[in-house]
Amino acid sequence: MFFIEDNSFLKQEHKELQDKLKLNQPFLIKDFIDTSFFGWKDLEQLINFRPLLTDNRFIAVNGGRSEWPYRDWLSDVNTFPVNIIKEQIQTGACYLKDMSRCKKEVNDLVKYFSEQNDCPTDAHIYFSLVVNNNDSFGIHCDESHNFILQIEGETYVKAWTTTIHNGRRIVDEVAADPVVDDTLKPGDLLYVPVWHYHQFISKTKRLSISFPSVSDNKGKKEMFQEREWIELWVMN
């Protein structure tokens, strides 16, 4: 198991991860990391920081587009008010985009996965308070490689070696048997390569962090974001 200690991610290479990445197919590594670096309280802080909650950063998977009147003191009039955030959270799965620098440990993990896959990588925080809620995406594939860390709760997951078919990102079924057919528990890591079909179903309330990697820019270091963490005490 990997640990985040003294505010830095363990620097040693994870040989099992490297060996599996070379196969370019979905895989699951059980008990990959100690998840104490992030939890529901951390997420609570994020969803109560209104300037962060713009309509292009906070996404409710099953929610429709919300509108509200202008309110005083808002620098960005497109930030969600509390009543709408609560309403959207109750619809099912939600996620926060562009969260790579929400916390030092998350930033360290983004750097680690960027190095392991040699692709520009970010972090999206997914959560669902709705138990047994089928992912509205259904069986789908994404435009990026994805490392998915289960932080809290349990999620039933299937993933296939089958890649995008007839240009369809969402399908009803896949003919082949899944190569991953398991339940993600806290600390588990799932990897799904770009365009490979997969599906998630919440078994409990769940919290996970997805680390999408842009495959088109593999090896292009100029496309990677800076990962230095600004430490104010060092600058004093």
Contacts in CASP RR format, 6 or more apart in sequence:
PFRMAT RR
TARGET T0000
AUTHOR 0000-0000-0000
METHOD contacts of the structure
MODEL  1
MFFIEDNSFLKQEHKELQDKLKLNQPFLIKDFIDTSFFGWKDLEQLINFR
PLLTDNRFIAVNGGRSEWPYRDWLSDVNTFPVNIIKEQIQTGACYLKDMS
RCKKEVNDLVKYFSEQNDCPTDAHIYFSLVVNNNDSFGIHCDESHNFILQ
IEGETYVKAWTTTIHNGRRIVDEVAADPVVDDTLKPGDLLYVPVWHYHQF
ISKTKRLSISFPSVSDNKGKKEMFQEREWIELWVMN
1 31 0 8 1.000
1 32 0 8 1.000
1 33 0 8 1.000
1 34 0 8 1.000
1 187 0 8 1.000
2 9 0 8 1.000
2 10 0 8 1.000
2 14 0 8 1.000
2 32 0 8 1.000
2 33 0 8 1.000
2 34 0 8 1.000
3 10 0 8 1.000
3 33 0 8 1.000
3 34 0 8 1.000
4 10 0 8 1.000
4 33 0 8 1.000
4 34 0 8 1.000
4 36 0 8 1.000
4 37 0 8 1.000
4 105 0 8 1.000
4 108 0 8 1.000
4 109 0 8 1.000
7 104 0 8 1.000
7 105 0 8 1.000
8 108 0 8 1.000
9 105 0 8 1.000
9 108 0 8 1.000
9 109 0 8 1.000
9 111 0 8 1.000
9 112 0 8 1.000
13 116 0 8 1.000
14 116 0 8 1.000
16 29 0 8 1.000
17 29 0 8 1.000
17 116 0 8 1.000
17 189 0 8 1.000
18 116 0 8 1.000
20 27 0 8 1.000
20 29 0 8 1.000
20 191 0 8 1.000
21 116 0 8 1.000
21 117 0 8 1.000
21 191 0 8 1.000
24 193 0 8 1.000
25 161 0 8 1.000
25 179 0 8 1.000
25 193 0 8 1.000
25 196 0 8 1.000
26 159 0 8 1.000
26 160 0 8 1.000
26 161 0 8 1.000
26 179 0 8 1.000
26 180 0 8 1.000
26 190 0 8 1.000
26 191 0 8 1.000
26 192 0 8 1.000
26 193 0 8 1.000
26 196 0 8 1.000
26 198 0 8 1.000
27 179 0 8 1.000
27 180 0 8 1.000
27 190 0 8 1.000
27 191 0 8 1.000
28 157 0 8 1.000
28 180 0 8 1.000
28 182 0 8 1.000
28 184 0 8 1.000
28 188 0 8 1.000
28 189 0 8 1.000
28 190 0 8 1.000
28 191 0 8 1.000
29 188 0 8 1.000
29 189 0 8 1.000
29 191 0 8 1.000
30 185 0 8 1.000
30 188 0 8 1.000
31 187 0 8 1.000
31 188 0 8 1.000
32 149 0 8 1.000
32 187 0 8 1.000
32 188 0 8 1.000
32 189 0 8 1.000
33 149 0 8 1.000
33 187 0 8 1.000
33 189 0 8 1.000
34 187 0 8 1.000
35 149 0 8 1.000
35 150 0 8 1.000
35 151 0 8 1.000
35 152 0 8 1.000
35 186 0 8 1.000
35 187 0 8 1.000
37 103 0 8 1.000
37 105 0 8 1.000
37 106 0 8 1.000
38 103 0 8 1.000
38 105 0 8 1.000
38 106 0 8 1.000
38 151 0 8 1.000
38 207 0 8 1.000
38 209 0 8 1.000
39 151 0 8 1.000
39 152 0 8 1.000
39 207 0 8 1.000
40 152 0 8 1.000
40 207 0 8 1.000
42 102 0 8 1.000
42 103 0 8 1.000
43 125 0 8 1.000
43 127 0 8 1.000
43 207 0 8 1.000
46 52 0 8 1.000
46 96 0 8 1.000
46 99 0 8 1.000
46 102 0 8 1.000
46 125 0 8 1.000
47 53 0 8 1.000
47 58 0 8 1.000
47 85 0 8 1.000
47 89 0 8 1.000
47 96 0 8 1.000
50 79 0 8 1.000
50 80 0 8 1.000
50 81 0 8 1.000
50 82 0 8 1.000
51 75 0 8 1.000
51 76 0 8 1.000
51 79 0 8 1.000
52 58 0 8 1.000
52 79 0 8 1.000
52 96 0 8 1.000
53 79 0 8 1.000
53 80 0 8 1.000
53 85 0 8 1.000
54 76 0 8 1.000
54 78 0 8 1.000
54 79 0 8 1.000
54 80 0 8 1.000
55 65 0 8 1.000
55 66 0 8 1.000
55 78 0 8 1.000
55 79 0 8 1.000
55 80 0 8 1.000
56 78 0 8 1.000
56 97 0 8 1.000
57 96 0 8 1.000
57 97 0 8 1.000
57 98 0 8 1.000
58 80 0 8 1.000
58 85 0 8 1.000
58 88 0 8 1.000
58 94 0 8 1.000
58 95 0 8 1.000
58 96 0 8 1.000
58 97 0 8 1.000
59 94 0 8 1.000
59 95 0 8 1.000
59 96 0 8 1.000
59 97 0 8 1.000
60 88 0 8 1.000
60 89 0 8 1.000
60 91 0 8 1.000
60 92 0 8 1.000
60 93 0 8 1.000
60 94 0 8 1.000
61 91 0 8 1.000
61 92 0 8 1.000
61 93 0 8 1.000
61 94 0 8 1.000
61 95 0 8 1.000
61 135 0 8 1.000
61 136 0 8 1.000
61 137 0 8 1.000
62 91 0 8 1.000
62 92 0 8 1.000
62 93 0 8 1.000
62 133 0 8 1.000
62 136 0 8 1.000
63 88 0 8 1.000
63 91 0 8 1.000
66 80 0 8 1.000
66 84 0 8 1.000
66 87 0 8 1.000
66 88 0 8 1.000
68 80 0 8 1.000
68 81 0 8 1.000
68 84 0 8 1.000
70 77 0 8 1.000
71 77 0 8 1.000
71 81 0 8 1.000
80 88 0 8 1.000
88 94 0 8 1.000
89 129 0 8 1.000
90 129 0 8 1.000
90 130 0 8 1.000
91 130 0 8 1.000
92 128 0 8 1.000
92 129 0 8 1.000
92 130 0 8 1.000
92 133 0 8 1.000
93 126 0 8 1.000
93 127 0 8 1.000
93 128 0 8 1.000
93 130 0 8 1.000
93 133 0 8 1.000
93 135 0 8 1.000
93 136 0 8 1.000
93 202 0 8 1.000
94 126 0 8 1.000
94 127 0 8 1.000
94 128 0 8 1.000
95 124 0 8 1.000
95 125 0 8 1.000
95 126 0 8 1.000
95 127 0 8 1.000
95 210 0 8 1.000
96 102 0 8 1.000
96 124 0 8 1.000
96 125 0 8 1.000
97 122 0 8 1.000
97 124 0 8 1.000
98 122 0 8 1.000
98 123 0 8 1.000
98 124 0 8 1.000
99 106 0 8 1.000
99 122 0 8 1.000
99 123 0 8 1.000
99 124 0 8 1.000
99 125 0 8 1.000
99 209 0 8 1.000
100 106 0 8 1.000
100 107 0 8 1.000
100 110 0 8 1.000
100 121 0 8 1.000
100 122 0 8 1.000
100 123 0 8 1.000
100 225 0 8 1.000
101 107 0 8 1.000
102 123 0 8 1.000
102 125 0 8 1.000
104 229 0 8 1.000
106 123 0 8 1.000
106 209 0 8 1.000
107 227 0 8 1.000
107 229 0 8 1.000
108 227 0 8 1.000
108 229 0 8 1.000
109 123 0 8 1.000
109 149 0 8 1.000
109 209 0 8 1.000
109 211 0 8 1.000
110 121 0 8 1.000
110 122 0 8 1.000
110 123 0 8 1.000
110 211 0 8 1.000
110 227 0 8 1.000
111 227 0 8 1.000
113 121 0 8 1.000
113 147 0 8 1.000
113 211 0 8 1.000
113 213 0 8 1.000
114 120 0 8 1.000
114 121 0 8 1.000
114 213 0 8 1.000
114 224 0 8 1.000
114 227 0 8 1.000
117 145 0 8 1.000
117 147 0 8 1.000
117 213 0 8 1.000
117 218 0 8 1.000
118 218 0 8 1.000
118 219 0 8 1.000
119 145 0 8 1.000
119 213 0 8 1.000
119 214 0 8 1.000
119 215 0 8 1.000
119 217 0 8 1.000
119 218 0 8 1.000
119 219 0 8 1.000
120 213 0 8 1.000
120 214 0 8 1.000
120 217 0 8 1.000
120 220 0 8 1.000
120 223 0 8 1.000
120 224 0 8 1.000
120 225 0 8 1.000
121 147 0 8 1.000
121 211 0 8 1.000
121 212 0 8 1.000
121 213 0 8 1.000
121 214 0 8 1.000
122 211 0 8 1.000
122 212 0 8 1.000
122 225 0 8 1.000
123 209 0 8 1.000
123 210 0 8 1.000
123 211 0 8 1.000
124 209 0 8 1.000
124 210 0 8 1.000
124 211 0 8 1.000
124 212 0 8 1.000
125 207 0 8 1.000
125 208 0 8 1.000
125 209 0 8 1.000
125 210 0 8 1.000
126 206 0 8 1.000
126 207 0 8 1.000
126 208 0 8 1.000
126 209 0 8 1.000
126 210 0 8 1.000
127 205 0 8 1.000
127 206 0 8 1.000
127 207 0 8 1.000
127 208 0 8 1.000
128 202 0 8 1.000
128 205 0 8 1.000
128 206 0 8 1.000
129 205 0 8 1.000
130 202 0 8 1.000
130 205 0 8 1.000
131 202 0 8 1.000
131 203 0 8 1.000
131 204 0 8 1.000
131 205 0 8 1.000
132 201 0 8 1.000
132 202 0 8 1.000
132 203 0 8 1.000
133 201 0 8 1.000
133 202 0 8 1.000
134 201 0 8 1.000
135 199 0 8 1.000
135 200 0 8 1.000
135 201 0 8 1.000
135 202 0 8 1.000
137 170 0 8 1.000
137 199 0 8 1.000
137 200 0 8 1.000
138 170 0 8 1.000
138 199 0 8 1.000
139 158 0 8 1.000
139 170 0 8 1.000
139 171 0 8 1.000
139 172 0 8 1.000
139 173 0 8 1.000
139 174 0 8 1.000
139 197 0 8 1.000
139 198 0 8 1.000
139 199 0 8 1.000
140 169 0 8 1.000
140 170 0 8 1.000
140 171 0 8 1.000
140 197 0 8 1.000
140 198 0 8 1.000
140 199 0 8 1.000
141 163 0 8 1.000
141 164 0 8 1.000
141 169 0 8 1.000
141 194 0 8 1.000
141 195 0 8 1.000
141 196 0 8 1.000
141 197 0 8 1.000
141 198 0 8 1.000
142 169 0 8 1.000
142 192 0 8 1.000
142 194 0 8 1.000
142 195 0 8 1.000
142 212 0 8 1.000
143 194 0 8 1.000
143 195 0 8 1.000
144 194 0 8 1.000
144 212 0 8 1.000
144 213 0 8 1.000
144 214 0 8 1.000
144 215 0 8 1.000
145 191 0 8 1.000
145 192 0 8 1.000
145 193 0 8 1.000
145 194 0 8 1.000
145 212 0 8 1.000
145 213 0 8 1.000
145 215 0 8 1.000
146 190 0 8 1.000
146 191 0 8 1.000
146 192 0 8 1.000
146 210 0 8 1.000
146 211 0 8 1.000
146 212 0 8 1.000
146 213 0 8 1.000
147 189 0 8 1.000
147 190 0 8 1.000
147 191 0 8 1.000
147 210 0 8 1.000
147 211 0 8 1.000
147 213 0 8 1.000
148 184 0 8 1.000
148 189 0 8 1.000
148 190 0 8 1.000
148 191 0 8 1.000
148 192 0 8 1.000
148 208 0 8 1.000
148 209 0 8 1.000
148 210 0 8 1.000
148 211 0 8 1.000
149 187 0 8 1.000
149 188 0 8 1.000
149 189 0 8 1.000
149 208 0 8 1.000
149 209 0 8 1.000
149 210 0 8 1.000
149 211 0 8 1.000
150 184 0 8 1.000
150 185 0 8 1.000
150 186 0 8 1.000
150 187 0 8 1.000
150 188 0 8 1.000
150 189 0 8 1.000
150 190 0 8 1.000
150 206 0 8 1.000
150 208 0 8 1.000
151 186 0 8 1.000
151 187 0 8 1.000
151 207 0 8 1.000
151 208 0 8 1.000
151 209 0 8 1.000
152 186 0 8 1.000
152 205 0 8 1.000
152 206 0 8 1.000
152 207 0 8 1.000
152 208 0 8 1.000
153 185 0 8 1.000
153 186 0 8 1.000
153 203 0 8 1.000
153 204 0 8 1.000
153 205 0 8 1.000
153 206 0 8 1.000
153 207 0 8 1.000
154 183 0 8 1.000
154 184 0 8 1.000
154 185 0 8 1.000
154 202 0 8 1.000
154 203 0 8 1.000
154 204 0 8 1.000
154 206 0 8 1.000
155 183 0 8 1.000
155 184 0 8 1.000
155 200 0 8 1.000
155 201 0 8 1.000
155 202 0 8 1.000
155 203 0 8 1.000
155 206 0 8 1.000
155 208 0 8 1.000
156 182 0 8 1.000
156 183 0 8 1.000
156 184 0 8 1.000
156 200 0 8 1.000
156 201 0 8 1.000
156 202 0 8 1.000
156 203 0 8 1.000
157 180 0 8 1.000
157 181 0 8 1.000
157 182 0 8 1.000
157 183 0 8 1.000
157 184 0 8 1.000
157 190 0 8 1.000
157 198 0 8 1.000
157 199 0 8 1.000
157 200 0 8 1.000
157 201 0 8 1.000
158 178 0 8 1.000
158 180 0 8 1.000
158 181 0 8 1.000
158 198 0 8 1.000
158 199 0 8 1.000
159 178 0 8 1.000
159 179 0 8 1.000
159 180 0 8 1.000
159 190 0 8 1.000
159 192 0 8 1.000
159 196 0 8 1.000
159 197 0 8 1.000
159 198 0 8 1.000
159 199 0 8 1.000
160 174 0 8 1.000
160 176 0 8 1.000
160 177 0 8 1.000
160 178 0 8 1.000
160 179 0 8 1.000
160 196 0 8 1.000
160 197 0 8 1.000
160 198 0 8 1.000
161 176 0 8 1.000
161 179 0 8 1.000
161 196 0 8 1.000
162 174 0 8 1.000
162 175 0 8 1.000
162 176 0 8 1.000
162 196 0 8 1.000
162 197 0 8 1.000
163 195 0 8 1.000
163 196 0 8 1.000
163 197 0 8 1.000
164 195 0 8 1.000
164 197 0 8 1.000
165 171 0 8 1.000
171 197 0 8 1.000
174 197 0 8 1.000
180 190 0 8 1.000
180 198 0 8 1.000
183 203 0 8 1.000
184 190 0 8 1.000
184 208 0 8 1.000
192 198 0 8 1.000
193 215 0 8 1.000
194 215 0 8 1.000
214 223 0 8 1.000
217 223 0 8 1.000
END
